[in-house]
């Protein structure tokens, strides 16, 4: 008689044995998702910055950050002044919408890998925009690392809609 471990949804080697317990990543996925939703709603709420109705606030903070002495990323300063500054209202909307959609996708486990790619891209931009030191603990690098783990493991397939989409969409999406 051969003992076989309990099976978990959809992370199996070709012979059907379970290689990981993705449900252990569920609290992490939900935490990051709720954090993103709360962050996006805080940007449009009464007590928040009203980012959508006053996008110049984002522009002022961003430009002050990239124009300070000793800012190390000259290519990003050029991008901010040439692309972001003239269309700040578009980027303000993209920040709020991106955070909200990333958060909702992580909470529901829908297209988790795509959501994590978008979230990592946002974290990279926040990292470059506000010159966060890589070795210091802060939300930008922490959330990027967490989303990298969630993306590589396909964590939405456990207690998420990715489980139902796994045979309908390409593997890199779910």
N, C-alpha and C positions, 0 to 999 in steps of 0.2 A: 504494500500500500504506500503510495507516494503522497506526501503532504504538499498541497498546493496552497499558496497564500490567497487570501480573499481578493477578488478582482475589483478593480476600480475602473471608472469610465475611461476608456479610450487612450491610455498610454501603455501600449503593449508592444512587445517584440513580436516578430512574425509568428512565433510559436504560441502566443497567447498568455505568456507570463507577465505579470505586472512588474514594471521597472521603477515606478515611483508612485507616491501617494500625493496626488495633486491637491487633494482636499486640504492639505496642510497650508497651501498658499491662499486658500479662500479668505481668511481674515486679512491678509495683506492686500489682496485684490480689492476687497470691500473698503478697507481703510483708505487706500489711495484714491479709489473712486469717489468716496464721500468727501475727501479732502478737496478734490478737483471741483466737485459740484458746489461745495460751500465757498471755495475761492471764487468761482465764477459768479455765484449769486451775490457775494459780498461786493463785487465790482459794480453791480447795478442796483443794489438795495438802497433804502433810505439812508442808512448809517454808513454805507460804503462810499466809494469814491465816485459813484455815478459815472463810470467810465464811458458808457455809451452816450450819455447826454453831454459830457464834458471830456472829449478825447484829448484835449490839449493837456490835461493833467498827466496822461501817459507820456505825451511828447515832452513835456517839461522835465519829468523825472528821467526819462531815457536820455535826452540830450544833455542834461546836467551830468549824468553818469558817464557818458562816452567822452565828454569834453573836459573832464577833470584831468589835472596834471598826473602823469604817470599811467594813464590808461594804456594797457599793453596791446590791445587788438585794433591796429590801425585799419585793417580791412573791414572790420565791423563798424567802426566809426564812419567810414566812407559809405557803407550800406545804409546806416541810419540816416545820415544827412542827405543822401541821394535818393533813397527809395522810401524809407519809412516816414521821414518828416513831411514830405509833400502830401502823403496819403495817410496821415495819422488816424483818421476816422476809420479807414478800412482795417488797419492793424489793431485798433482798439476793439472793433467788432470781432476780428479773428481771434484775439486773445480770449475774450469772453466766450464766444461760441466754441472755440477749440477746447477750452477747459471744461465747459459744460458737456460737450459731446464725449470727450475722453472719459470724464467721470461717469456719465450714464452708461457708456459702453462697458466700463470696468465693473460697475455695480451689477449689471445684468449679464455680464459675461458674453456680450455680443461683439463679434469681430475683435476679440481681445488683442490679437497680435497687431492689427492695424491701429487700434486705439493706443497701444503702447508705443508704436512707431511715431504716431503723432505727438504723444506725450513726451517722448524722448527728444523729439525735435523742438518742442516748446521749451523743455528744460535746458537744452543746448543754447537756445536763444536767450533765455533768462540768465544763464551762466555768462554768456558773452556780453550781454547788455549791462549787467550790473557788476561785472568783474569779481565774481565770487572766487575766492581762493580754492583750488582743487583739494588741498589737503585738510581744509577746515570742515568740520561737520556743519552742514546746513541743508535745507530742504532741497535745493536744486540738484546736487549730486546724489543725495540719498534717494530722492524719487526717481531720478534717472536710472540708478542702479536697481531699484526695486522693479521698475517697469521693464528693464532689460531681462531680469529673471522671469517676470511674468510673460514676456514676449517669447523668450526661448523655450519655456516649458509649455506654452499653450494653456495657461491656467484657466481660461474661460470654458474649457471642456468639462470642468467639474462644477456642478451646480450652476451652470450658465447655459445660455442658448447656443454657444459654440458646439456643445455636445450634439445638438440636433442638426447643426449646419455642417458637421464634419464630413459627411459624405456628399454634400451638395456643392461645396465650395473648395477651391484649392487649399491644400494643407498650409501654405504660407499665410493664408488669411485667418484661419481658425486654428 
